């Protein structure tokens, strides 16, 4: 249920997939507009997926997998806000900035 509620934006707050796209340098609207289109995925996306990401649809699938992983990891930490950085790093790799993600 939580994934469904955070998939879309809410007023000024971007949805989780949009936030993940910003962190990963992807354009969510372009992915959604042409899911069958082939594209050169960023290496980090292939690495996070553990497989080649060849189409926009593949990228959307990886975004859903990453969102699920984030929620599962947060649930493992009882949704403790103090664990957010650790969960983000574990899911998306160490970064200086996670953009709009907390």
N, C-alpha and C positions, 0 to 999 in steps of 0.2 A: 504494500500500500504506500509506504514512504517513497519508494522509487517512482511510483506513478505520480505522486504529488509534487515531486521535485524535477520531473522530466521537463516540464514546460516552465517558462518564465512566470514570475508573479510580480506584476507592476514593474518596479525598477530592478528587481533581483533576477538575474539570468537563471535559466534552468541549469541543472547539473550537466547535461550534455553540452550546452553552450559554454559553460565554464571549463569543462574538460577540453573542448575544442580550442578555446583561447590559450590554455596552458600548452597544448600540443601544437599550436600553430595551424589549426585547421579552420575551414569555413563551414559551419554547420549548415547554413542555407544551401550552399553549393552541393554538399553531400546529400541533403534531402531532395534537392531538385532533380538530381540525376544519379540515383543509386547504382545503376548498372554501368556507369561511366568508369573507365579505367583511369588510374592516376598513379603518379609517382609518390608513394607514401613516404613521409619522413622516416628516417631510419629508426627513430625512437618509437614510432608506432609499431613497426615490424618487431622491434625488440620487446615492447610491452605485450604484444599479441603472442609472441613466440612462434610466429608464422608470417609468411608474406601477406601483406595487405595490398590487394591489387585493384579493388574497385571501391567506389564510394560506399556501396552497401557493406563491403567488408569492414570499412572504417566505422560505419554506424554500429555494426555488430560488436566491434572491439570497444566502442564507447559504452555500449550497454554492459559488456563484461566488466569493464573498469568500474562503472557505477555500482554494479552488484558487488564487486570486490570491496569497494569503499564501504558500502553499507554493512557487509558481513564483518569486515575488520572493525568498524566502529561498534557493531553489536558485540563483538568479542571483548571490547573494552567498555561495555555497558554505556556506550555513547558519552564517555567522559571527554569533555572539551579539551582537557590537558593531553589527550592522546591523539588529537587531530593531526598535529604535525608529523608524528610518527606514522600514522596511518597513511597520510598523503605521501610521505617519503617511501614507505613500503610499497604502495600501489603504483606511484608515478615516478619513482626514483628521486634521489636527492636533487633539489633545485634551489636556486636563490629566491625564486618568486613563484608562487602558485597562482598568480593572477587573482581572479575574483573568488577563487576557492579560499575558504577560511584558513 
